[in-house]
Amino acid sequence: TAAGTLNVVIAAPAQGGAGAVTITKTVTVAAQPNSSQTVTLTRAELVSLLGKTDVSVSTNGNVTGTGAGNTVTVAPTSQITVRTQMQLILHVGA
């Protein structure tokens, strides 16, 4: 397995008179076969994305193997899967 820190970049091009939006969040990948991370957006970040088209989500960063010598064995059948899922939770009130 591998562990590390990844940047999650949410971006939208300039459109409708508003400038381009780039939001970068950091997530830590645990040394587990499967793990999930949550990226929380502030109100301002969410508002900056509402109504935008062509919004993209990308990841970048480095991971280190947790095996002997900090290595990761990659076989022809190995794969890394990054899935995005959006869950919107709104807190209304003061």
N, C-alpha and C positions, 0 to 999 in steps of 0.2 A: 504494500500500500504506500501511499504518499501523503504528505501533509504540506501545507503552505498557506500563503496569503494571496488572494486574487482580488483584482479590481473588477468591479462590475460597472460598466459604463452605459448609461442610458442617454441616447442622443436623438435630437430632432433638428432638421434643417430650419433655417430662417424661412418664415412664411407669414403671409397676412400682415405684413408690417412689423411683426415681432422678430426679434433676433433668434439666432440658433440657440438651442438648449443643450448643454452637456452636464450631466450629473454623474459623479463618480463616487461609488461607495466601496468600502473594503470589506471582504468576508474572509474568514479563516476556515480552511478546509481541514477537517480532522482526519487523522490517520485511521480511517475506517473504510471498509469496502463500499459502503453507501452512506452518504450524509446529506443533510438538507440545511440550507442557510436561508435566513430571512433578510431582505433588504427593506428597510423602512424609509419612506419618503416623508419629508416635512410637508406642511400645508403649502408652502411657497413652491416647493419642488413639484408637487402634484399639480398645482394650478398652472405652472409653467408648461406642463405637458398636455393639459386638457385642450382638446380641439386640434391638436397637431396630427399630421399624417406622416408616414414614413419614419415612425419612431423605431429606433434600433436598440437592441441590447447586446452587448459584447462583453467578453471577459478576457483578462490578460493577467499575467503574473508568473511567479515561479513556485514550483513545488519541489520538495526534497523527499527522496525515498526514505522509508523507515527501516529498510533491511540493513544487513551488515555493510558498513562503509557508506551509509546513506545512499544506497542504490535502489533502483526500481528495475525489475525485470520486465521487459516488454516483449511479449510473444506476438506472432502474427494474428492471433485471435484477440489480443488485448484491445480495449477501447475505452475512451473517455467520453462520457455523455453529459452534456450540459442541457438541462431542460429549464424552460421558464414557465412559470405559472403565476398569474396575477390574481391576488385575492385582495379585494378592497374592503377595508374596515374603516368606517367613518365614525368619529366621535363628535357628537353634536352637543354643544353646550358651552358654558363659560370657560 
